[in-house]
Amino acid sequence: MGRKGALFSVPFIYDPVTGKYVSNTIDIARHLDAAYPNTPPAFPAGSEALIAAFDDLWHEKVRHIRS
């Protein structure tokens, strides 16, 4: 049986340690960095503004493609 139609996924996690559900890639990275400060960060120090700007631009461009 072949798959018909497009397959989509949504970035979403449940963190059983904190009991939080988090969606959106940027929010997931922020949550992980805040909840687990003794692990390697998702965002290198000082890069969050650049990453957020890229994410905003990416979503703006993808929205135009889907329209």
C-alpha positions in Angstrom: 0.0 0.0 0.0 1.4 3.4 -1.0 0.9 6.5 0.9 -1.4 9.1 -0.8 -1.1 12.8 -0.3 1.4 14.9 1.5 2.8 14.0 4.9 3.3 16.8 7.4 4.8 16.9 10.8 4.5 19.5 13.6 7.4 20.2 16.0 5.9 19.3 19.4 7.3 17.8 22.6 6.1 16.8 26.0 8.7 17.2 28.7 7.8 14.7 31.5 10.3 16.3 33.9 8.7 19.8 33.8 5.2 18.6 32.8 5.1 21.0 29.8 3.9 20.6 26.3 5.8 22.8 23.9 5.4 23.4 20.2 7.2 25.6 17.6 10.9 24.8 17.0 12.1 28.1 18.5 10.0 27.7 21.7 11.2 24.1 22.1 14.8 25.2 21.9 14.2 28.0 24.4 12.4 25.6 26.8 15.2 23.0 26.6 17.8 25.6 27.2 15.9 27.0 30.2 14.9 23.7 31.7 18.2 22.0 31.3 21.0 24.6 31.8 23.7 22.0 32.5 23.4 20.5 29.0 24.8 21.8 25.7 22.6 24.7 24.6 20.3 24.5 21.5 21.3 28.1 20.7 25.0 29.2 20.9 25.5 32.1 23.2 24.5 35.4 21.6 22.8 33.8 18.6 19.1 33.8 19.6 18.3 37.1 17.8 19.8 35.9 14.6 18.0 32.5 14.8 14.7 34.2 15.6 15.1 36.6 12.6 15.8 33.6 10.4 12.8 31.7 11.7 10.5 34.8 11.1 11.8 35.2 7.6 11.5 31.4 6.9 7.9 31.3 8.0 7.1 34.4 6.0 8.5 32.9 2.8 6.9 29.5 3.4 3.5 31.1 4.0 3.8 32.7 0.5 4.7 29.4 -1.1 1.7 27.7 0.4 -0.8 30.4 -0.7 
